[in-house]
Amino acid sequence: MFEKPQMAHNEIFNIVLIVIGILAFVLFYFVFDAGYLLSFIIAFVPIIVGIINLKEIRKKN
């Protein structure tokens, strides 16, 4: 596997990723009137990456 960038080890960055995912869902679903599944797929990646990184950070501490 590859090493994560130094920024991925920052807790604030991962929280911002989760917020961006939620905002992307709201933006695509309500503003652009895209379908639920499309909005969920777009928001899925940053939310999952942020959650997994936060779990790894907290496991190390």
C-alpha positions in Angstrom: 0.0 0.0 0.0 1.0 3.6 -0.2 1.6 6.0 2.7 -1.0 8.7 3.5 -0.1 12.3 3.2 0.8 14.1 6.4 -2.5 16.1 6.2 -4.5 12.8 6.5 -3.1 12.4 10.0 -4.7 15.7 11.1 -8.0 15.3 13.0 -9.4 18.6 11.9 -8.9 17.7 8.2 -10.8 14.5 8.6 -13.7 16.3 10.4 -13.8 18.8 7.5 -13.9 15.9 5.0 -17.1 14.6 6.8 -18.7 18.0 6.7 -17.8 18.4 3.0 -19.5 15.0 2.3 -22.7 16.1 4.2 -22.7 19.4 2.4 -22.2 17.7 -1.0 -25.2 15.5 -0.3 -27.4 18.5 0.7 -26.2 20.5 -2.3 -26.8 17.8 -4.9 -30.0 16.5 -3.5 -31.8 19.7 -2.6 -30.2 22.4 -4.7 -29.4 20.5 -8.0 -32.4 18.2 -7.5 -30.3 15.1 -8.3 -31.6 11.7 -7.3 -31.1 10.3 -3.8 -28.7 7.6 -4.9 -26.5 9.9 -7.0 -26.3 12.4 -4.1 -25.4 9.6 -1.7 -22.7 8.2 -3.9 -21.1 11.6 -4.3 -21.1 12.2 -0.6 -20.1 8.6 0.4 -16.4 8.8 -0.4 -15.3 11.8 1.7 -17.5 10.7 4.7 -16.0 7.2 4.7 -12.4 8.4 4.3 -12.9 10.9 7.1 -14.4 8.3 9.5 -11.7 5.7 8.7 -8.9 8.2 9.2 -10.4 9.4 12.5 -10.6 5.8 13.8 -7.0 5.1 12.9 -5.9 8.4 14.6 -7.8 7.5 17.8 -6.5 3.9 17.7 -2.9 5.2 17.7 -3.4 7.4 20.7 
